[in-house]
């Protein structure tokens, strides 16, 4: 006999515990059904939360997915400091690729598709995901310039965006996981020749 789980029974989660459950449920639901089929009520059921608790915080699935993906970012957005600009850039790209190859990847694909129809969402994606990624790479290039590995004229947002832009383009154009060989090619064939002294 199947018994429906009633989210209203048991201890009530609040704050960080509730957010964590909702974000995990969002990513799990994305993995199961994809962005196009994602429904707020299914996320609520999976998170054992009320639909109202979702709609009080997020007016639509794009906002919810953006927050769920953003919640996964802290570890992948830290720039490694190995003492080598090449290795630091490669480490950054691997961190982003690991995120995109995981459950958040489907969320990112869905968000990027939605930005075509929703310019406000594009602004959210730009300020919460794209610009912070560029800043990580700019930080790596600045450290490389201090070490004498990167020319000072390469310290621009445009150049810092090349790696993340190429990675994102590959990710959106290919349904398969991002192979490490692609990351090595981005670093060795594009970024290092572009920035070195």
N, C-alpha and C positions, 0 to 999 in steps of 0.2 A: 504494500500500500504506500503510495507516494503522499507525503505530507508537505504542503507548501510552507516555506519558511516565512514567518511573519517578522519583518524587521522591527516591528513595534514592541516585540517581546524581548526581554533581556536588557542588559545595561545599555544606556544611550551613549553613543560616542559623540564627542564634541571636538572642536578645534583641530589640532594636528592629526589626531587619530582618525577623525572623520575624513579630513582631506586626503590623508594617505590611502584610506580604503577606497575613496572615490577615484583617485588618480590610478590606483592599481586596477580597479575594475574597468576604468576607461581604456587603459592599455590592453587589458585582457580581452575586452569586447572588440577592440579594433583588430587584434590578432585573430579573433574568431570570425568576425563578419566583414571586416574592412570598413573604411570610412563611410562609403556611400550607404551602407546598411546600418550604421551606428544610430541607435535610438537612446535618448536620454532615459526613458523608462527602463530599458534593459540594463543600462549602467547602474541605475538606482537599485534594481533588483539584485544585480551581481554584487554591489557594494553593501547590500542589506541596509539601504538608506531609503528615505522617502523621496519621491519625485520632487516634492516641495523643497527639500533641502538642496537639491541640485538647482532648481529654477530660481531659488532665492540668491544664489551666487553667480549663476551663469545663465544668460538669456538664450543661448543656443549652443549647439554641439561644437561649433568652431571655437568658441571661447573656452569651453570645457577642455577640449583637446589641446588647445594652446597652453592652458595651465598645466595639464597633465604632462605634456612634453617638457615644459619649462621646469617642472618638478624633478625631472630626471637629469637635468643639465649640470648641477654643481660639480660632479666629478669629471665630466668630460670637458669642461671649459677652463680648466686650470692649465696654464702653460707649463710644460716641463722645463727644467733648467739643467740640462746635461753638460753644459759647457760647450756644446756644438750647435750652431744654428741649424745645420742640416738635420741633426737628430731631434732637435726641439720641434722643428716644423713637421717632421715625420711623426713625432709623438702626438702633436696636435691633430694631424689628419687622422691618425689611427683612433684617437679618442672620439672624434666626430663620426668616423666610419663605424666604430663599434655601436654608437648610439643609433645610427641609421640602419645598421644591420639587425638591430634588435626590435622589440615590440614598438618602440617609438617611431621606427621607420615608416610604418603604415600611416601613423598619425601625421607625420611630416608630409607624405604624399597627399593625403587628404586635405591638409591645410593649404598646401601650395595650389591644389586644384581649386579650392574655394576662393583663393585670392584673386582669381581671374574675374569672378563675379562680385567680389566684395572689396572695394578699395580700402575700407576701414580695417578689414582684417589684414590686408597687405601691410598697412602701417604697423599693426600689432606684430606681425611676423618679422618685419624689418627691425623694429626696436627691441624685440625680445629675443630674437634668434640670430638674425644676420649681423647686425651691428656688434653685438657682444662677441661673435665669432671673429669678426674682423679685428676687434680690439685685442683679442688673444694673440692673433698673428702679428699685429703691430708691436705688441709687447716683446714677442720673440725677436722680431727684426731689430728693435731698439737695443736689446741686449747684445745681439750680434754686431751691431754698429759699435757699441762700446768695446767689444772684444776685437774689433778690426776685421770682422768677417763679412760685414754688410756695408755697402756704400751709403753715405748719409742721404743721398738723393732718392734712395729706395724707401725711405721712411714716410710713405704716404698711405692713406686709406685705400686708394686704388690698387696699389701693389699688394698691400696686405690682404685685399679681398680676393686675389687671384686663386690662391689655394682653396679656400672655402667655396668659391664660385665654381671652380672646375669639379670639385668633389660633389657639390649639389647637382650640377648638370649631369654628371655620370650617373648619380643615384636616380635622378628623375627619368633618365633615358633608358635605364636598364632595370629590369625587375629582379635580377639576381643580386646576391650580396656583393658588396664592393670588395674585389680582390686586393690583396696587399700590393700586387704588382702595379695596379693603377696608382696607388699612393706613391710608390717609388718613382714611377714615371712623372707624376705631377711635381714631385720634389726635384728629381735629378734633371729632368728635361725642360722644366719650365721655371720653377721658383729659384733654384740656386743660380742658374745662369742669369736670371733677371736681377738678382740683388747683390751678387758678389762684386767685390772691388775690381 
